[in-house]
Amino acid sequence: MSAAPQHSPAPALTLRPALRSELPAVLALLADEDRVVDPATIEVGAAYERAFAAIEADARNEMLVLVEADGTVVGCLQATYIPGLGKGGAERALVEAVRVRADRRGGGLGRILMERAIERARARDCALVQLTSNKQREAAHRFYAGLGFARSHDGFKLAL
């Protein structure tokens, strides 16, 4: 088995809120972590449309995309800004749904995606950025630790 090709990050990368027209590309990233899914094969159902519209309309939510100069979406994440009474009343940023296109991993795009998301949180005066990661994703844990994230809490989820 050969290693995945190494790509250098394109210098003209932009992190910005996703456009409605990019929803298929975002859903393609979320559909499968291990392979590239063609956005043209993604069916955008009513539930996705409602969710995207709700995110877009909420000043405390952003579906962010990392886009190359040619418009190709190569990464995404959702950031939710949560007001709280802890940390002196400061906001915190919750990061979820972090993805980099499978064929573009290993070249620094994930670092760029996360660093720019952290910059956005700082610009909002967030006191911290938090995220959860599946316990089985050890490579992701090393990645987040390399960005300065520390394991501080155990997370719990209840499916409804």
Beta strands, then each sheet from edge to edge (+ up, - down):
strand 1: 14-17
strand 2: 61-67
strand 3: 73-82
strand 4: 92-100
strand 5: 128-131
sheet 1: 1+ 2- 3+ 4- 5-
end
